[in-house]
Amino acid sequence: QRLECALLKGITAHYVMTRAGVIAAQARERELLAELAAAVERGAPGTLDPLLRPAWYAAQTDPARRRVVIDQIASLTDTSAIAWHHRLCEP
């Protein structure tokens, strides 16, 4: 199973990650996520899912609150992250 996993990772790296345009697409994705994280943090706790709000209130430091924001972003699918970005970052 480990060899199979390693082989699949190698195939993915070769055929998916080295395609033309991947670097630019990844840069756009990083920018979108950074903008989204800043918007969620600015509007928190109101911009957080209700399930994460208790963690925000319990966080006693800025880094702890930032971790809650990161957990929020990490819980989103690609499609929902784009939708959240449209909702929170675009006029």
C-alpha positions as CSV (number, residue, x, y, z in Angstrom):
1,Q,0.0,0.0,0.0
2,R,2.9,2.4,0.8
3,L,4.5,1.7,-2.6
4,E,1.1,2.1,-4.3
5,C,0.6,5.5,-2.5
6,A,4.1,6.6,-3.5
7,L,3.5,5.7,-7.1
8,L,0.2,7.6,-7.2
9,K,1.8,10.6,-5.6
10,G,4.6,10.5,-8.2
11,I,2.1,10.2,-11.1
12,T,0.1,13.1,-9.6
13,A,3.2,15.3,-9.3
14,H,4.3,14.5,-12.8
15,Y,0.9,14.8,-14.7
16,V,-1.1,17.2,-12.5
17,M,1.2,19.5,-10.6
18,T,3.6,20.2,-13.5
19,R,0.9,21.1,-16.1
20,A,1.0,24.5,-17.7
21,G,-0.7,27.2,-15.6
22,V,-0.6,25.3,-12.3
23,I,1.8,27.7,-10.6
24,A,-0.4,30.7,-11.6
25,A,-3.5,28.9,-10.5
26,Q,-2.0,28.1,-7.1
27,A,-0.9,31.7,-6.7
28,R,-4.4,32.9,-7.3
29,E,-5.7,30.3,-4.8
30,R,-3.3,31.4,-2.1
31,E,-4.3,35.1,-2.7
32,L,-8.0,34.2,-2.5
33,L,-7.5,32.3,0.8
34,A,-5.4,35.1,2.3
35,E,-8.0,37.6,1.5
36,L,-10.7,35.3,2.8
37,A,-8.9,34.7,6.1
38,A,-8.4,38.5,6.6
39,A,-12.1,39.1,5.9
40,V,-13.3,36.3,8.2
41,E,-11.0,37.6,11.0
42,R,-12.1,41.2,10.5
43,G,-15.8,40.2,10.8
44,A,-15.4,37.5,13.5
45,P,-17.2,36.1,15.4
46,G,-20.1,37.0,13.1
47,T,-18.4,35.6,10.0
48,L,-17.7,32.2,11.6
49,D,-19.9,29.2,11.5
50,P,-21.9,29.0,14.7
51,L,-20.1,25.8,15.7
52,L,-16.8,27.7,15.8
53,R,-18.0,30.8,17.6
54,P,-17.5,29.2,21.1
55,A,-13.9,28.6,20.2
56,W,-13.5,32.2,19.2
57,Y,-14.9,33.4,22.5
58,A,-12.7,31.0,24.4
59,A,-9.6,32.1,22.6
60,Q,-7.6,34.5,24.9
61,T,-4.9,35.6,22.5
62,D,-4.8,36.9,18.9
63,P,-2.9,33.8,17.7
64,A,-5.6,31.6,19.3
65,R,-8.3,33.5,17.6
66,R,-6.4,33.4,14.3
67,R,-6.3,29.6,14.7
68,V,-10.1,29.6,14.9
69,V,-10.2,31.5,11.6
70,I,-7.7,29.1,10.0
71,D,-9.9,26.2,11.2
72,Q,-12.9,27.9,9.6
73,I,-11.1,28.3,6.3
74,A,-9.8,24.7,6.4
75,S,-13.3,23.4,6.9
76,L,-14.4,24.9,3.6
77,T,-14.5,23.1,0.3
78,D,-12.9,24.8,-2.7
79,T,-16.4,25.8,-4.0
80,S,-17.5,27.1,-0.6
81,A,-14.3,29.1,-0.1
82,I,-14.9,30.8,-3.4
83,A,-18.5,31.6,-2.4
84,W,-17.4,32.9,1.0
85,H,-14.8,35.1,-0.8
86,H,-17.5,36.5,-3.1
87,R,-19.7,37.2,-0.1
88,L,-17.1,38.7,2.2
89,C,-14.5,40.3,-0.1
90,E,-16.3,41.6,-3.1
91,P,-18.4,44.8,-3.1
